[in-house]
Amino acid sequence: MTSSQQAQLKSEIMAMPSWLRRPIGKASEISTVQRIIKQRQIHTICEEGRCPNRGECYAQKTATFLLMGPTCTRSCGFCQVDKGHAPMPIDPEEAQKVAEAVQLLGLRYVVLTSVARDDLADQGAGHFVQTMETIRQLNPKTQIEVLTPDFWGGAGAGEEEQRQRIAMVVKAKPACFNHNIETVRRLTGPVRRGAKYDRSLHVLAMVKELNSSIPTKSGLMLGHGETVDEVLETMADLRAVGCDRLTIGQYMRPSLEHLPVQKYWTPAEFDELGKQAWQMGFSHVRSAPLVRSSYHAGEGE
């Protein structure tokens, strides 16, 4: 990064409103998690995505593990996760390493997410299941939520193949099945490269068709230029496919290579959207500037 780029990024950070500035939590809690995951060469989206809430979540015995390596096969315009080159082969010991980390950290609630792996025959669905099973062997009381990609792509891409992959994960009975729609219909192209708005709705609908007792969840990032009406329309679309839980947070630009922030929504605006979400019938809502997909995830149980 050139000196002018560094200056520009620093200027953007300094221009962020006060409500987006907060301490990241106790250094001791963060360093303990970092040490354990580094020793096992595993990844968390808390660290890879530089989540502002990670200290708080660690203190509450919750963490989100990033499966199948730190490199994504897609190039979303908002995401901090590494992309742009071939992903590494899956570590055959990853499930065991994650399960041991869960045990060492005494986690009560775990979220398993992953990069998109369009290079794999099953898009990584089998690895989600394997990791869930291995965690349960060592940690039978730990609840497991999944935050999955859309499982679309690779060889033989199609709705039936997608359904089979989702069915594999649903059969493993996660405590919650999360798939983020991320943004409104109009902005899906530039924000979520490689994804489609209706395809994401279809993922959530499919989960309910396969097992209606599993809670479904999705998340929105505001700040890409969406309007209130578009956000409300997206919330209504999510409810129409039976989505139970919703998170709404502010997009913050990770670097100059990512999409610029078009608007910083105020805490009052987030509060109002949260009220609208409750009125629409969501059973669990978190709406605030620093909310992320897994924020207070265990509270839905």
N, C-alpha and C positions, 0 to 999 in steps of 0.2 A: 504494500500500500504506500502510495506516495505521500509526501508531507501535506500536500493540498487535500488529498482524500482523507487523511487523518484529521485534518483541521475541520473538514466538512462534517465528518462523522461525529467529532467532539461537539461541534456546534449543534447538531441535531439532538444529541444526548442532553446537552444543556437546555435545549428548548422544550424538552419534555415537561409536561405539567407536574406539579408537586405531588399529586396523588399517585404517580407512577414510581415515585422514589420511596424505597423502603429497605430496611436491613434484611439480609438474606437468611438470618437465623444464627443460632449458636455455632461458632466455628468448630467446636468439639464434635457436635453431632454430624456436621457435614464432613469433617475430616475422617470420622470413623467409617462412614459409608464409602467415601472415596477410597480409603485404604483397602477395604474388603473387596470392592469391585475391581480395583486395579490389580490386586493380588491374583484374582481369578480371571483376569482379562475378559471381563464381561462389561456390558454397557447399560446405562440407565438414560432414559430420555430426560430425566431430571438434570443430568450433567451435560449430555450432548446438546440439549436444547437450551441450556443455561436458564432453567426455570427459576423465576424469582421467589417461588414458594417452597423450594426444596428443603430448606432448613425446617420450616413449619411441618411439612409432611413427614420428614424423617423423625421429628420429635413425636409425632402421632403414630409412629410405627407403620407408615405407609411409604411405598416407593413404586416407581414405574420402571420396569426393566425393558430395555430395547433389544429385541431378539434378532438373530441372523446377521449380526455385524453392524457397523456404523455407517455403511454406504448404501444409499437408496438408488434404485434403478429409475426413479422419476425425478423431475426437476421442478418441483413446486416453487413458485416465486416468493414464498414467505418463509420457508422452512430453514432452520439452522443446521439440520442434519446434513452430513457430507453427501455429495452426489457428483456425477459427471465422469465417473470412471467405473470400471468393472468391479462388482462387489466380490468380496472374498468368499471362499467356500465356507459353508456352515461348520462351526466347531462341533464335532460329534459329542463333546463333553459339556456343551453349553447348558443343557437342561440340568445336569447334575450340579454344575457350578452355581447356577441361579438358585437351585433348591438349597444348597449349602449356605449361600449368602442370606437367603430368607431366614434360615434357621439361626445363623449367627447374629443377625440383626433383630431377631425376635419379632418379625413383621406380622401384624395381625391381618393386614389387607394388602394384597399385591395386585398391581396392574401390569399385564403383559402386553406390550405393543411391539411393533416391528417396523423396519423399513419396508418399502415395497420391494418384493423380489420377483419381478416379472421373468427372471431368468430360470426360475424353478418350475418344475412340472406342476406342482400343486400350489404354487405361489406362497409356500411356507405354512399352509394350513396344518399339515402333519406335525410340523415342529412346534406349533402352538400347543397341540394336543399332547405331544410328548413332554413338553415342559410343564404343563399343568399336572399331568400324572406324576411326574417326578417330584414336583413341589409337594403334592399331597402325600406322597410316601413318607417324606421327612417332616412335613408340617400339616398334619390332618385337620387342624383347626383354622388354618389360614384361608381366608376367602380370596378368590381369584377372579378379577375382572379382566376381560380382554378388550383391547383397543386395536382393531384390525384394519388392514387396508381393504380394498374392495374385492380382492382375490380375482381380479379380471386381468387377463393378459397371458403372455407366453403361448406355448404350443396348444392348439385346440381351444383357443379362447371362445367362449360362448356362454349363454345363460345357464345351460345344463351343467357345464363344468364348474361355473361359479357356484351354483347351488350345491353341488357335491362337496366343494371345499368348505362352504359355510356350514353345511350339515355335519361335517367332521368336527368342527369346533363346537357347534351347538350340542352335539351328542355328548361332549365332555362336560357339559353343564357348568359353564362359568356362572359366577354370582351376578354378572352383568355383561352384556354384549354391547360394546361401544364402537361406533364407526362415525367419524366426524364428517359432517357435510361442509364445514369450514367457512363457507361464504354463500352469498345469495346467488340465485340462478344466473343473473346477468354477468357476474364477475367470475364465474367458475373457470372460464377459459384461461384468462391471464393469471389467476391466483393458483389454480390447481391443475397444472399442466399434466395431461395424461388421465385426468379423472373427469367424470361427468356427473352433473347434478342429479339426474334421474336415476343413474346407476347407483349412487349412494343411497337414495331413498329406497331403491329396490333391495339393497343389502339389508336394511333395517326391516323392511316388510317381510323378507324371506325368513329372517330369524323368528319373527312372530308366527309365521306359517308353520315353521318346523317345530317350535316349542313356545307356545304363548305364555308360559309361566316364567320365562327368562326375561328380566327387565332389559330394555334396550335404551341406549343413550346416544346423544350426539352433541356436537359442540360447534359454536360459531365464533369467529374472530372478527371483530369490528375494526374499521379504520381503513378499508380499501376503497371507500367511496360509495358504500351502500346507503340507502335511505331507510328511514324508519319503516315506511310501508313495505319495503323489500324484506326487511328483517322479520316483520310480522307475517308476511307471506311465507317465508321460509319456515318459521315456527309452526304455522298452520299446516304446511306440507309435511313436517315431521310428525305432528299429531295425527295426520290423516293415515300414516302408515303405522300408527300405534307406538311411536317413540314415547317412552315413559319419562326420561330424564334429560336435562338440558344444561349445558354450561355456555356462558357467554363472556368473552373477555376481549381485551384490547390487543390488537396487533402492534408489536413494537419491532421496528426494523433491525435485524441482526447485523447487517453490514450494508455498504453501498452497493453490493451486488444483488441485494434483495429489493423487493418492491418498496417504494417510499410510502410512508404513512400519509394518507389523504386527510384524516381527521382523528383527533383525540376525543373520544366520547367522554362525557363527564360522569362522575359517580351518580349524579341524579338521573341522568339518562339511562344508565345501567339499571338503577333501581326501578325505574318505570318499566323497562323491558322485562325485568324479572317479575314484576306484578302482573304484566300481561301474560307471561308464560304460565304463572300459577293459575290465572283465570282460564287459560286454554285447557287446563287439565293435566299439565305435567306433574308428576308425583314428587320430583326432586329437581330444584332449580338453584343454580349458582350463577349470579350475574353481577360482575364487578370488574373494574379495569384489569386487575392482576389475576383473575380467574383463568385457569388452564384446564385441559380436559380431565385431568385426574385430581383436581383440587377437591379435597374433602370427599374423595370417592367413596370411602367406607361408610360415610354417614347415610348413604342410601339404603343400607342394610337394616 
